[in-house]
Amino acid sequence: MATDTRDAAPRAGRSARADRRRSPFSIVRRIRQFVREVIAELRKVVYPGRSELITYVIVVLVFVTVMTAFVASLDFGLTKAVLAVFG
């Protein structure tokens, strides 16, 4: 005699969800759980040291400078090309 577990599982899930929806404190409980998990994850973060931070800042500044020069040169070149064709 085999029991059908397909019918039992969804009913239990539906009633549990319905109970959560009815409770006005479920939202507060879920927010508290979320904050606890965020704090736990932030404790795992390894922050860079001073020398690493300086290196990262220099890399970002160099990259931004190179990209700015590239976009500016493209803008200048395309402006000259458009003026040569239409101007």
C-alpha positions, 0 to 999 in steps of 0.5 A: 500500500503506497502513500501518495506524498504529492497531495500532502506536501503542497497542502502543508506548504500552502497552510504554512504560507497562509499562516505567514501571510496572516501574521502581522509580525511575519514581515518584522521577523523577516526584516530582522532575519535579513538584517542579521544575515547582512551583518553576518556577511559583512563580518566575512568581508576582508577589507583592503589594507592601506597599500592595497587601497592606494594601489587600487585608487591609482589603477582606477585613476589611470584607467579613467584618465586613459578612457577620458583621453580615448573618448575625447580623441574620438569626439575631436576626430569625429567632429573634425570629420563631420565638419570636413564632410558637411561644413 
